[in-house]
Amino acid sequence: MARRNGMMSDNLKAEIAKELGVYDTVKREGWGSVSSRDCGRIVQKAIEYAEKSMAGAQK
């Protein structure tokens, strides 16, 4: 089964991971070593960024 391309850019994921304090794990062990909880936090933060961006564009 083919994997879909990611919806988030690698730069955005890295930025959020740094903000949440999990980037060291990503750097040492790769994205596969990031816990499900932390991945959820990254997605949640990305959604917050998108909502803020959309709210700013509507003004």
C-alpha positions as a Python dict, from the first residue, in 0.01 Angstrom:
ca = {
    (1, 'M'): (0, 0, 0),
    (2, 'A'): (143, 339, -96),
    (3, 'R'): (182, 605, 170),
    (4, 'R'): (31, 947, 118),
    (5, 'N'): (252, 1249, 108),
    (6, 'G'): (251, 1438, 435),
    (7, 'M'): (22, 1733, 473),
    (8, 'M'): (272, 1930, 682),
    (9, 'S'): (607, 2042, 553),
    (10, 'D'): (913, 1899, 723),
    (11, 'N'): (1011, 2252, 826),
    (12, 'L'): (679, 2307, 1004),
    (13, 'K'): (700, 1971, 1180),
    (14, 'A'): (1055, 2048, 1294),
    (15, 'E'): (956, 2395, 1415),
    (16, 'I'): (668, 2258, 1620),
    (17, 'A'): (879, 1970, 1754),
    (18, 'K'): (1138, 2223, 1873),
    (19, 'E'): (865, 2431, 2038),
    (20, 'L'): (727, 2123, 2217),
    (21, 'G'): (1071, 1996, 2318),
    (22, 'V'): (1074, 1671, 2118),
    (23, 'Y'): (1310, 1773, 1838),
    (24, 'D'): (1611, 1616, 2009),
    (25, 'T'): (1439, 1278, 1985),
    (26, 'V'): (1364, 1338, 1618),
    (27, 'K'): (1725, 1435, 1552),
    (28, 'R'): (1869, 1134, 1738),
    (29, 'E'): (1621, 862, 1648),
    (30, 'G'): (1391, 988, 1372),
    (31, 'W'): (1018, 1060, 1360),
    (32, 'G'): (933, 694, 1426),
    (33, 'S'): (1061, 730, 1782),
    (34, 'V'): (828, 1017, 1872),
    (35, 'S'): (545, 898, 2098),
    (36, 'S'): (186, 895, 1977),
    (37, 'R'): (101, 1153, 2242),
    (38, 'D'): (372, 1389, 2116),
    (39, 'C'): (265, 1334, 1755),
    (40, 'G'): (-88, 1429, 1858),
    (41, 'R'): (45, 1743, 2026),
    (42, 'I'): (233, 1832, 1705),
    (43, 'V'): (-84, 1790, 1497),
    (44, 'Q'): (-285, 1990, 1750),
    (45, 'K'): (-33, 2276, 1734),
    (46, 'A'): (-34, 2266, 1352),
    (47, 'I'): (-414, 2296, 1355),
    (48, 'E'): (-387, 2596, 1587),
    (49, 'Y'): (-138, 2759, 1346),
    (50, 'A'): (-371, 2694, 1051),
    (51, 'E'): (-673, 2835, 1234),
    (52, 'K'): (-481, 3150, 1328),
    (53, 'S'): (-359, 3185, 972),
    (54, 'M'): (-711, 3149, 832),
    (55, 'A'): (-850, 3397, 1085),
    (56, 'G'): (-584, 3650, 987),
    (57, 'A'): (-657, 3602, 616),
    (58, 'Q'): (-1027, 3671, 666),
    (59, 'K'): (-968, 4017, 814),
}
